[in-house]
Amino acid sequence: MKILMTVSRFCLILSAVPAVLVPIAQPWAAEREVVKTYAITGKTGAELYASIGDRGPVLGHGQRVIAHTSFKLTWKRDYREEAGGCRLAGTIPSLVITYTLPKPSGALSPAMAESWKRFSDGVRRHEIEHGRFIREMVAEIEAASLGLAATPDPGCRQVRQMLNARLKAISDRNTARNAAYDRVEMSEGGAVHQLILALVNGP
């Protein structure tokens, strides 16, 4: 079995071949986790995995995924114009992390239910790790934002440009971090790859 991993808002990718530390500078304005499920069918591990391939969430490029971690991040920022300059005096994030996971719609045999639980728990752990990366990215953005200043800077244009440059660098590092994590987890012998093989070859 060949399983392929890629990153698009942090997700486990199915192949076409069958067989988810910087301290936080200040409290969150809001933080929420949402868990969504999509229904799959089957009585065996191979059938359940095939159903994931048929029904899993579809990314923008049309590839179905096993599980998906996405987030919505908004900010309240306090830009202060002082003596012809500008200073970013405060920044408060509001974060919602959404995990999308598969869930069998029918009853499973005791042995299959146990096998599915091991698979599902492992996939959830993988996605929760992506959630941790998101939180640490947000904390890094917050720490890099506070105290940014420029003079002269009417309208705070320079400070906003400086912030955008820092945000891009942080986002690029986060994307690379998630991609590296997924490569390890989905490589032959990796944690998620083992979970998939155990499910498909199980009862």
Contacts in CASP RR format, 6 or more apart in sequence:
PFRMAT RR
TARGET T0000
AUTHOR 0000-0000-0000
METHOD contacts of the structure
MODEL  1
MKILMTVSRFCLILSAVPAVLVPIAQPWAAEREVVKTYAITGKTGAELYA
SIGDRGPVLGHGQRVIAHTSFKLTWKRDYREEAGGCRLAGTIPSLVITYT
LPKPSGALSPAMAESWKRFSDGVRRHEIEHGRFIREMVAEIEAASLGLAA
TPDPGCRQVRQMLNARLKAISDRNTARNAAYDRVEMSEGGAVHQLILALV
NGP
1 17 0 8 1.000
1 18 0 8 1.000
1 19 0 8 1.000
1 196 0 8 1.000
1 197 0 8 1.000
1 200 0 8 1.000
2 15 0 8 1.000
2 17 0 8 1.000
3 13 0 8 1.000
3 14 0 8 1.000
3 15 0 8 1.000
3 186 0 8 1.000
3 192 0 8 1.000
3 193 0 8 1.000
3 196 0 8 1.000
4 13 0 8 1.000
4 14 0 8 1.000
4 15 0 8 1.000
4 186 0 8 1.000
5 12 0 8 1.000
5 13 0 8 1.000
5 182 0 8 1.000
5 183 0 8 1.000
5 185 0 8 1.000
5 186 0 8 1.000
5 192 0 8 1.000
6 13 0 8 1.000
6 63 0 8 1.000
6 179 0 8 1.000
6 182 0 8 1.000
7 175 0 8 1.000
7 178 0 8 1.000
7 179 0 8 1.000
7 182 0 8 1.000
8 59 0 8 1.000
8 60 0 8 1.000
8 61 0 8 1.000
9 68 0 8 1.000
9 69 0 8 1.000
9 70 0 8 1.000
9 71 0 8 1.000
10 20 0 8 1.000
10 68 0 8 1.000
10 69 0 8 1.000
10 70 0 8 1.000
10 127 0 8 1.000
10 130 0 8 1.000
10 131 0 8 1.000
10 133 0 8 1.000
10 134 0 8 1.000
10 178 0 8 1.000
10 182 0 8 1.000
11 20 0 8 1.000
11 57 0 8 1.000
11 59 0 8 1.000
11 65 0 8 1.000
11 66 0 8 1.000
11 67 0 8 1.000
11 68 0 8 1.000
11 69 0 8 1.000
12 20 0 8 1.000
12 65 0 8 1.000
12 66 0 8 1.000
12 67 0 8 1.000
12 68 0 8 1.000
12 123 0 8 1.000
12 126 0 8 1.000
12 127 0 8 1.000
12 182 0 8 1.000
12 186 0 8 1.000
12 192 0 8 1.000
13 59 0 8 1.000
13 63 0 8 1.000
13 65 0 8 1.000
13 66 0 8 1.000
13 186 0 8 1.000
14 52 0 8 1.000
14 53 0 8 1.000
14 56 0 8 1.000
14 63 0 8 1.000
14 64 0 8 1.000
14 65 0 8 1.000
14 66 0 8 1.000
18 46 0 8 1.000
18 49 0 8 1.000
18 50 0 8 1.000
18 53 0 8 1.000
19 46 0 8 1.000
19 49 0 8 1.000
19 196 0 8 1.000
19 197 0 8 1.000
19 200 0 8 1.000
19 201 0 8 1.000
20 67 0 8 1.000
20 68 0 8 1.000
20 69 0 8 1.000
20 99 0 8 1.000
20 126 0 8 1.000
20 127 0 8 1.000
20 128 0 8 1.000
20 129 0 8 1.000
20 130 0 8 1.000
20 131 0 8 1.000
21 136 0 8 1.000
22 136 0 8 1.000
22 139 0 8 1.000
22 140 0 8 1.000
22 143 0 8 1.000
23 139 0 8 1.000
23 143 0 8 1.000
24 135 0 8 1.000
24 139 0 8 1.000
24 142 0 8 1.000
25 139 0 8 1.000
25 142 0 8 1.000
25 143 0 8 1.000
25 146 0 8 1.000
26 92 0 8 1.000
26 142 0 8 1.000
28 92 0 8 1.000
28 93 0 8 1.000
28 94 0 8 1.000
28 95 0 8 1.000
29 76 0 8 1.000
29 92 0 8 1.000
29 93 0 8 1.000
29 94 0 8 1.000
30 94 0 8 1.000
30 95 0 8 1.000
30 96 0 8 1.000
31 94 0 8 1.000
31 95 0 8 1.000
31 96 0 8 1.000
31 97 0 8 1.000
31 135 0 8 1.000
32 95 0 8 1.000
32 96 0 8 1.000
32 97 0 8 1.000
33 96 0 8 1.000
33 97 0 8 1.000
33 98 0 8 1.000
33 99 0 8 1.000
34 96 0 8 1.000
34 97 0 8 1.000
34 98 0 8 1.000
34 99 0 8 1.000
35 98 0 8 1.000
35 99 0 8 1.000
35 101 0 8 1.000
36 98 0 8 1.000
36 99 0 8 1.000
36 100 0 8 1.000
36 101 0 8 1.000
37 100 0 8 1.000
37 101 0 8 1.000
37 102 0 8 1.000
37 103 0 8 1.000
38 55 0 8 1.000
38 56 0 8 1.000
38 57 0 8 1.000
38 100 0 8 1.000
38 101 0 8 1.000
38 102 0 8 1.000
38 103 0 8 1.000
39 55 0 8 1.000
39 103 0 8 1.000
39 104 0 8 1.000
39 105 0 8 1.000
40 48 0 8 1.000
40 51 0 8 1.000
40 52 0 8 1.000
40 55 0 8 1.000
40 56 0 8 1.000
40 102 0 8 1.000
40 103 0 8 1.000
40 104 0 8 1.000
40 105 0 8 1.000
41 47 0 8 1.000
41 48 0 8 1.000
41 51 0 8 1.000
41 104 0 8 1.000
41 105 0 8 1.000
41 106 0 8 1.000
42 48 0 8 1.000
42 51 0 8 1.000
42 104 0 8 1.000
42 106 0 8 1.000
43 108 0 8 1.000
43 109 0 8 1.000
43 112 0 8 1.000
44 112 0 8 1.000
44 202 0 8 1.000
44 203 0 8 1.000
45 112 0 8 1.000
45 115 0 8 1.000
45 116 0 8 1.000
45 199 0 8 1.000
45 200 0 8 1.000
45 202 0 8 1.000
45 203 0 8 1.000
46 200 0 8 1.000
46 201 0 8 1.000
48 102 0 8 1.000
48 104 0 8 1.000
48 116 0 8 1.000
48 199 0 8 1.000
49 196 0 8 1.000
49 199 0 8 1.000
49 200 0 8 1.000
51 102 0 8 1.000
52 64 0 8 1.000
52 66 0 8 1.000
52 102 0 8 1.000
53 64 0 8 1.000
53 66 0 8 1.000
54 64 0 8 1.000
55 64 0 8 1.000
55 102 0 8 1.000
56 64 0 8 1.000
56 65 0 8 1.000
56 66 0 8 1.000
56 102 0 8 1.000
57 64 0 8 1.000
57 65 0 8 1.000
57 68 0 8 1.000
57 100 0 8 1.000
58 64 0 8 1.000
58 65 0 8 1.000
59 65 0 8 1.000
59 68 0 8 1.000
66 102 0 8 1.000
66 123 0 8 1.000
66 196 0 8 1.000
67 99 0 8 1.000
67 100 0 8 1.000
67 101 0 8 1.000
67 102 0 8 1.000
67 123 0 8 1.000
67 124 0 8 1.000
67 126 0 8 1.000
67 127 0 8 1.000
68 99 0 8 1.000
68 100 0 8 1.000
68 127 0 8 1.000
69 97 0 8 1.000
69 98 0 8 1.000
69 99 0 8 1.000
69 100 0 8 1.000
69 127 0 8 1.000
69 130 0 8 1.000
69 131 0 8 1.000
69 134 0 8 1.000
70 97 0 8 1.000
70 98 0 8 1.000
70 100 0 8 1.000
71 95 0 8 1.000
71 96 0 8 1.000
71 97 0 8 1.000
71 98 0 8 1.000
71 131 0 8 1.000
71 134 0 8 1.000
72 95 0 8 1.000
72 96 0 8 1.000
72 98 0 8 1.000
73 93 0 8 1.000
73 94 0 8 1.000
73 95 0 8 1.000
73 96 0 8 1.000
73 138 0 8 1.000
74 93 0 8 1.000
74 94 0 8 1.000
75 91 0 8 1.000
75 92 0 8 1.000
75 93 0 8 1.000
75 94 0 8 1.000
76 91 0 8 1.000
76 92 0 8 1.000
76 94 0 8 1.000
77 88 0 8 1.000
77 90 0 8 1.000
77 91 0 8 1.000
77 92 0 8 1.000
77 145 0 8 1.000
78 88 0 8 1.000
78 89 0 8 1.000
78 90 0 8 1.000
78 91 0 8 1.000
79 86 0 8 1.000
79 87 0 8 1.000
79 88 0 8 1.000
79 89 0 8 1.000
79 155 0 8 1.000
79 156 0 8 1.000
79 159 0 8 1.000
79 160 0 8 1.000
80 86 0 8 1.000
80 87 0 8 1.000
80 88 0 8 1.000
80 89 0 8 1.000
81 153 0 8 1.000
81 154 0 8 1.000
81 155 0 8 1.000
81 156 0 8 1.000
83 151 0 8 1.000
84 151 0 8 1.000
84 152 0 8 1.000
84 153 0 8 1.000
84 154 0 8 1.000
85 149 0 8 1.000
85 150 0 8 1.000
85 151 0 8 1.000
85 152 0 8 1.000
85 153 0 8 1.000
85 154 0 8 1.000
85 156 0 8 1.000
86 149 0 8 1.000
86 150 0 8 1.000
86 151 0 8 1.000
86 153 0 8 1.000
86 154 0 8 1.000
86 155 0 8 1.000
86 156 0 8 1.000
86 158 0 8 1.000
86 159 0 8 1.000
87 147 0 8 1.000
87 148 0 8 1.000
87 149 0 8 1.000
87 159 0 8 1.000
88 145 0 8 1.000
88 146 0 8 1.000
88 147 0 8 1.000
88 148 0 8 1.000
88 149 0 8 1.000
88 156 0 8 1.000
88 159 0 8 1.000
88 163 0 8 1.000
89 146 0 8 1.000
89 147 0 8 1.000
90 145 0 8 1.000
90 146 0 8 1.000
90 147 0 8 1.000
91 142 0 8 1.000
91 145 0 8 1.000
91 146 0 8 1.000
93 138 0 8 1.000
93 141 0 8 1.000
93 142 0 8 1.000
95 134 0 8 1.000
95 135 0 8 1.000
95 138 0 8 1.000
97 131 0 8 1.000
97 134 0 8 1.000
97 135 0 8 1.000
99 124 0 8 1.000
99 127 0 8 1.000
99 128 0 8 1.000
101 120 0 8 1.000
101 123 0 8 1.000
101 124 0 8 1.000
101 127 0 8 1.000
102 120 0 8 1.000
102 123 0 8 1.000
103 120 0 8 1.000
104 116 0 8 1.000
108 116 0 8 1.000
109 203 0 8 1.000
111 203 0 8 1.000
112 203 0 8 1.000
115 198 0 8 1.000
115 199 0 8 1.000
115 202 0 8 1.000
115 203 0 8 1.000
116 199 0 8 1.000
118 195 0 8 1.000
118 198 0 8 1.000
118 199 0 8 1.000
119 195 0 8 1.000
119 196 0 8 1.000
119 198 0 8 1.000
119 199 0 8 1.000
122 191 0 8 1.000
122 192 0 8 1.000
122 195 0 8 1.000
123 192 0 8 1.000
123 195 0 8 1.000
126 185 0 8 1.000
126 191 0 8 1.000
126 192 0 8 1.000
129 181 0 8 1.000
130 178 0 8 1.000
130 181 0 8 1.000
133 174 0 8 1.000
133 177 0 8 1.000
133 178 0 8 1.000
133 181 0 8 1.000
134 174 0 8 1.000
137 170 0 8 1.000
137 171 0 8 1.000
137 174 0 8 1.000
140 170 0 8 1.000
141 166 0 8 1.000
141 167 0 8 1.000
141 170 0 8 1.000
144 166 0 8 1.000
144 170 0 8 1.000
145 163 0 8 1.000
145 166 0 8 1.000
148 159 0 8 1.000
148 162 0 8 1.000
148 163 0 8 1.000
148 166 0 8 1.000
149 159 0 8 1.000
150 158 0 8 1.000
150 159 0 8 1.000
150 162 0 8 1.000
153 159 0 8 1.000
184 190 0 8 1.000
185 191 0 8 1.000
185 192 0 8 1.000
185 193 0 8 1.000
186 192 0 8 1.000
186 193 0 8 1.000
187 193 0 8 1.000
END
